[in-house]
Amino acid sequence: AADDEEAPLPERIGRVKSERAVRCNLSEADLLFIQYTRGIFDRYDKDGSGRCQPSEVRQALTYFNIFLSTSETASVMGMFLRDEGQKTPCDELQLALSFDQFTLLLCKVNVYTVHAKSKGRGVGGLVARLQALAPSKRLDCLARMLSPAAVALMLPTFYLFLPLYQ
């Protein structure tokens, strides 16, 4: 009993909300989200500038199951920044987000992705559409496109080598 009286209060009653959570008026879940987001952001901030370009943001968003092409990501970033009261360049690929902006974008991204659909044609449009798919769907799409070509190559090859077996 004497040991209980000498121990500091938190050790006697167990774990309590962290000082940081209390000071910032956040839940522990909020802090966990921020820590996870910070780790992802830092992983893709290649130059350590504290800002991520659209291609880096696109890759980071995949960790949150958000799959967009680079141009769609730039468009979403531009809409978000304009809604936050900032001017954006005409070429949205020149945009960059700070960690705070990236975190806010994550909280609001569903609002901006409703209309973000690739409309490009040709190889660039195909790449954009593939970037906007989850990896499993991307592989499925590629397999569906390449399977007929593989079969088309197998038939002539079969008939080409058929005389060698007779």
C-alpha positions in Angstrom: 0.0 0.0 0.0 2.9 2.3 0.7 4.2 1.8 -2.9 0.8 2.9 -4.3 0.9 6.1 -2.3 4.4 7.0 -3.6 3.7 6.2 -7.3 2.6 9.1 -9.5 -1.1 9.2 -10.2 -1.1 8.0 -13.9 0.8 4.8 -12.9 -1.7 4.0 -10.2 -4.8 4.4 -12.4 -3.3 3.1 -15.7 -2.9 4.9 -19.0 -4.5 8.2 -19.7 -4.9 10.4 -22.8 -1.5 11.7 -24.0 -0.6 15.3 -23.1 -0.3 16.1 -26.8 -3.9 14.9 -27.5 -5.2 17.0 -24.5 -3.2 20.0 -25.6 -4.4 19.9 -29.2 -7.9 18.8 -28.3 -7.6 15.7 -30.4 -8.6 12.1 -29.9 -5.9 9.4 -29.8 -7.4 8.1 -33.1 -6.8 11.6 -34.7 -3.2 11.5 -33.5 -2.7 8.0 -35.0 -4.1 9.2 -38.3 -1.8 12.2 -38.3 1.2 10.0 -37.5 0.4 7.5 -40.2 -0.2 10.3 -42.7 3.0 12.0 -41.8 5.0 8.8 -42.5 3.4 8.4 -45.9 3.9 12.1 -46.7 7.6 12.0 -45.8 8.1 8.8 -47.8 7.0 10.6 -51.0 8.5 14.0 -50.3 11.6 12.9 -52.2 13.5 16.2 -52.0 12.6 16.8 -48.3 11.2 20.2 -49.1 8.0 19.6 -47.1 5.9 19.8 -50.2 4.7 17.1 -52.5 4.0 17.4 -56.3 1.0 15.8 -58.0 2.9 12.6 -58.9 4.0 12.2 -55.3 0.6 12.9 -53.9 -0.9 10.4 -56.4 1.4 7.7 -55.0 0.7 8.7 -51.4 -3.1 8.6 -52.0 -2.8 4.9 -52.9 -2.1 4.1 -49.2 -5.6 5.4 -48.5 -7.2 3.4 -51.3 -7.6 6.4 -53.5 -6.5 5.7 -57.1 -6.2 8.7 -59.5 -4.0 9.5 -62.4 -1.4 12.2 -62.1 -3.5 14.7 -64.1 -6.6 13.8 -62.0 -4.6 14.3 -58.8 -3.3 17.7 -60.0 -6.9 18.7 -60.8 -8.1 17.6 -57.4 -5.2 19.5 -55.8 -6.1 22.6 -57.8 -9.8 22.5 -56.8 -8.9 21.9 -53.2 -6.4 24.8 -53.0 -8.8 27.2 -54.8 -11.5 26.2 -52.3 -9.0 27.0 -49.5 -8.6 30.5 -50.9 -5.3 30.1 -52.8 -4.5 31.0 -56.3 -3.3 28.1 -58.5 -1.1 28.2 -61.7 -2.7 27.4 -65.0 -0.6 24.3 -65.3 -1.9 22.3 -62.3 1.0 19.9 -62.6 3.2 22.6 -61.0 1.2 22.5 -57.8 2.6 21.3 -54.5 1.0 20.5 -51.1 2.4 21.0 -47.6 1.7 18.3 -45.0 -1.1 20.3 -43.5 -2.7 20.8 -46.9 -2.3 17.1 -47.7 -4.0 16.1 -44.4 -6.9 18.5 -45.1 -7.2 17.2 -48.6 -7.4 13.6 -47.3 -10.3 14.6 -45.1 -12.2 16.2 -48.1 -10.9 14.1 -51.0 -14.3 12.4 -51.7 -15.9 15.7 -52.5 -13.3 16.3 -55.3 -13.0 12.9 -56.8 -16.6 12.6 -57.9 -15.9 14.4 -61.1 -12.2 13.3 -61.6 -12.5 11.0 -64.5 -9.9 10.5 -67.3 -11.1 11.6 -70.7 -7.8 11.4 -72.6 -7.4 9.4 -75.8 -4.5 7.3 -77.1 -1.6 6.0 -75.0 -1.7 8.9 -72.6 -5.4 8.4 -71.9 -4.8 4.6 -71.4 -2.0 5.3 -68.9 -4.2 7.8 -67.0 -7.1 5.3 -66.9 -4.8 2.6 -65.6 -3.3 4.8 -63.0 -6.8 5.5 -61.7 -7.4 1.8 -61.0 -6.5 -0.2 -58.0 -3.5 -2.5 -58.7 -5.6 -5.7 -58.9 -8.0 -4.1 -61.3 -5.1 -2.7 -63.3 -3.6 -6.2 -63.8 -7.1 -7.5 -64.7 -7.5 -4.8 -67.3 -4.1 -5.5 -68.8 -4.7 -9.2 -68.9 -8.0 -8.7 -70.7 -6.3 -6.5 -73.3 -3.3 -8.7 -73.8 -5.0 -12.1 -73.8 -6.5 -11.9 -77.3 -3.1 -10.7 -78.7 -1.4 -13.7 -77.0 -3.9 -16.1 -78.6 -3.5 -14.4 -81.9 0.3 -15.0 -81.7 0.0 -18.6 -80.5 -2.1 -19.8 -83.5 0.3 -18.7 -86.3 3.2 -20.0 -84.2 1.5 -23.4 -83.8 1.0 -23.7 -87.6 4.5 -22.5 -88.2 6.0 -25.3 -86.1 3.5 -28.0 -87.1 5.6 -29.3 -90.1 8.5 -30.0 -87.6 6.3 -32.6 -85.8 5.4 -34.6 -88.9 
